[in-house]
């Protein structure tokens, strides 16, 4: 969580627009995928360098360039020069730790989002930066790692011409990308919701310190998710306010649906946070109740032994002349009195409902 602050320190003293990569190098060679499509045709090409010739040959329709791996600053510069991107935009793309936001420029819209993916291998989620640039007939996406969450969307582009995705412009493709990202929020929230239900059952039946550590880990995860999901509502709200020259009225309708999904994800996240707080309160209350029960039992035992200890201490004194000290049945009489006192005290405690 505090790594983002450390990344910021790399840029101290640098002028605005300085291109410094603040992420961690995921792989050696970046990968670029070129898509060009319209209602009648589709072209695709994968490369490790920017191919301007492919773009010049395929000017018609919508062009989608997906870049995986941002450590090659020269490659990012080539793309920026070709599409005349502002230096501040490139700076934000290379800043791995950017807060989700929307910025409008003269010829394009820049969107910074967070992808949240669940990993069954690590049993945890991973958050990755995903940057989108929407131009008139093109869309650029930048990410620092390889991902498979857009595979279905890419297959739909390849599959058939008679579909809405191939007929609409770049703004609709951007909507589909954002919609896919938001849908994966629910995948992560569903897994975490199951974990919260399991820990709730354990806390109610048999609370342990291990359960408490699990609760604190889940609360930390919720805090990280909140930092990534909450700004997405602002992002989509901003997109809904952009003029129809950049985003069509057709796409606006679908963005409203994504906005509702984002609000639903935020509500679910807040519900989980409240549940974890309540579970933690139940755990602390159960510890207090358990401690009270233990103290109650110990107090009862100590109370029962007080009169017995008194009798034993009185007749345990080393005096030669004491009343009843030399009785033949004195031991049995004192023992009987002790037993009667114990029975009477237990009966008294039960009558008072202290036991």
N, C-alpha and C positions, 0 to 999 in steps of 0.2 A: 504493500500500500504506500509505503514511504519511498519506494524506488523512483516514483515520478518526480519527487523533490530532488533526488540525486541527479536525475537526468537534466533537470533545469539548470543545475550548477555547471554543466558543461558549456552553457551558452553565456555565462556571466562575462560582461565586458564586450560582447560581440554586437555589432550594429544590426538593426532590424533587417531581415531578409538574408542573413548569413546561413548558408546551407551546411548544417552539421547533423549528421545521422546520430540519433540518440538511442536507437534500439540495440538489440543484441543480434548479431549475425546468425541467421537461422540456417543458411546453406551458402555454398560457395558461389554458384552462378545463378543470377536471377532468371526468371522465366516470364516471357511475354506471350499472351495469346491475343490474336487479332480476330475479331468477328466483324463481318460486314453483311448486312441483310436488309431486305425489304420484303414486300408481300410476294415477290416473284423469285428471288434468288437468295443464296446464302454462301458465303465464303468464310473459311476459317484457316488460320495459320498460327503455328507455334514457333517461337524463336527465342534466342537469348539476347538479341539486340533490337533496337528500334528500326523498323523497316518502313521508311517513308515512301518507297516505291509502291508497296502494297496499298498504301492509303491513297496515293495519287491515281492508281489504276481503278480503285473502287471508291469513287466519290459519291455515287448515288446511294440512297438508303441511309441506314444508321450504322455507325462504326462504334464498336465496343472494344477498347483496349484494356486488358486486365494484366497488371504488373504484380508479380509475386517475388518479393525480395527488394528491399529499399536501400541496401547498403551501397549499391553502385550509384554514387551521386552523379557521375557523368551521364549515365543512362537517363536518369531523371531529368537532367538538364536538357538532353536532346528532345525529350517529349515536351518539356516546358517551352522550349524555343519554337517547336513546330506549331504548338497550339497557343503560343503567346500567353502563357500563364504568368501571373504576378509572382514576384519573388517571395512574397509573404505566404502565398499558397503553397509553394514548394517547401518553404520552411516548416509549415504546419504538417505537411505530409511526412517529412523526415523526422519530425518530433514525435517519437513513439511514446505517447502518454498524453496526447491531446484530448481535451474535453470535447464531447460531442457538441457540434455547433453547425450553423449554416452561415455562409458569407456570400453576398451577391457582388459580382463584378460586372463589368460592362458586357462581356461576351459569354460569360459562363457563371454557373453557381457551384460553389464548393461546399461539400457536406462531409463532416467528420462523424463517424459512428463507431460503435463498439460491437464486435462480434463476440458472442458468448457461446462456447461449445463445451459440451460435456465429454469427458474422457473416461471411459469405463476402465481403462488400464490404470489410471492414477486415482480413480474414484473421486474426481474433483473436476471443476470447470476451469476453462482457460479463456482469458479475455484477450482479444487481438484487435488492433486498430484496423479500420476499414474506411478508406477515403474515396469519395465519389465526386467527380467533376462532370456536371451536365452542361454540354454545349448545345448548339443549335441542331446539329446532325451527328453528334458524337457523344460518347460517354467514356470517361477514363476512371478506372478503379485501381487503387494502390493498396496492397497489403504486404505485411512483412513475413508472411508464412503461407504455405500451401494449405488450401482448404477444400473441402468436398461439399460444403453446404449449398453451393450454387450448381452442383452437377445436374440436378433435375431441370433447373432453369436453362442450362446450356443444351441439354438434350431436347428440350421443347423447342429451342431455336432451330436445332438441326432437323427436327422430325418432319414438320409439314408446313406448308405455306398458308393454309387456311386456318389461321388462328389470330387472335387479337394481338399477341405479342409481336408478331412479324408485321402487322399492319400499322401499329402505333409508332410514335417517335421515341426519341431518347429519354424524354421525361417519364414515359410509361415504363421503360426498362429500369430506370432508377427507382421507380415505385416498387417494381417486382423485387429488386435487390433489397430494398429496405424492408419490404414485407417478409422476405425470407429470413432476414436477420432477426426481426421481431418475433417471428414464429419460433425460432430456436430459443428465445428467452423462455418460452413456456416448457420446452423440453427440459431445461435446467431446473426451472421452478418445480416441475413435476417430481423430479428425482429428489430434490431437497425437501419437498413436501412429504414424501414417503419417509425420509430420514427423520423428519420432525415427528411424524406420527409414531414411529418406532421408539424414539427416545422418550416420548411422552408416556407410552405404556410402561417402559422400564422405570421411569421416575415414579410413577404411581405405585407400581408393585414393589420394587426394591431399589431405592435410590442409592447410588454409590458415587465415589469421587470420580470414577471413570465417566459416568454419565454427565457429571458437572463439566468435565473437560470437553466432552462432546458438545454440550450446549454452548459453551463459550466459542468453540470453533465454528459452530453454525451461525452464531451471532456475528462473528467476524466476517463470514462469507456473505451474510445478508448486507452488512455494511458496504462491502466491496460491490455487490450487485446493485445496491441502491445508487452508488456513485456512477455506475454505468448506465442504468436504465432510466433514472429520473430525467437526465438531460435530453433523452430521446423524445420526450413529450414536447419540449421546447423546439427541438429540431423540426418535427413534423408540423407543429403549430406554425412555425415560421414559413415552412414550405406552402402551407395553405394560404398564407397571406401574400405570396408572390404573385405578381400579375400573370394573366393568362398568356402573355407573349412568351414567357419562359416555360410555364407549366400549363398545359391545356386544361380546359374545364372538364374534359373527360377524365384526365388523371386526377384532378382535384377530388372527384367523387370517391376514387379508390384510396386516396391519401386520407380522407376522413375515416375510412374503415380502419386503416393502419393506426390512426390516432386513437380510435376506440380500443384497439388491441393493446396499444401501449399503455393506455390508462388502466386497462384490465390487468396487465402485467404488474403495474405499479401497485394497484390495489392488492393483488395477490402477495406481492413482496411485503407490503405493510402488514398484511394479515399474518404472514409468517413471522415477522419481527415481533408483533404483539403476542403471538403464540409462544415464541421462545422466551419472551419476558415473563409470561404467565407460568411457563414450565419451570423457569429458574426460581420464581417465587414459590412454586409448589415444592421444589427441591429444598429450598431454604426452610420453608415451613415444616416439611417432613423431618428435616434434621432437628429443628427446634422441638417438634412433637416427640421425636424419638429420645432426645436428650431429657425432656421433661418426664417421659415414662421411666427412663433409667433412674433419674434422680428421685422419682416417686417411689420406686421399688427400694432403692437404697435407703431413703428416708424411713420407709416403713420398717425395714429390717433394723435400722439403728434405733427407731422408737421402741420396737418390741424388745430389744436387748437392754434398753436403759434400766427398767425395773429389775430385770434378771441380774444385770451387772451390779446394781445397788445391793441386792440381797447377798450376792456372792462376795462383794467387797466388805460388807458389814461383818459377815461371819468368817471372813478370811483374815481378820485382824489378829495379830499375835499378842492377845491378852490372855492371862491365866484365869481371870475371874470375869466371866461374861454370863449373862442369863441364858439358860438352855444350852450352854456350850457342851455340857457332858450328858445330854439326853441320849438314851440308847437308840431312839429312832429319829434323832434330830436331822440327820442327812436326808432321810426319805421324806420327812415333813417339809423341809426346805425345797427339795426337788419337786414335790407335789405342788407346793405354792407357786413355784416358777412356772410349771406347766399350766396351772389354772390361770395365772396372770397372762400368759401368752395366748391361751384360748380366748379369754375375755377380751383382750385387746384386738385380736383378729375379728371377733364377732362385732366389736364396737366399730372398727374401721369399715366393715361390710355394711353395717347399718347406716353409717354416714355416707356410704357409697364412695369411699376413698379407695376401695379395692375392687 
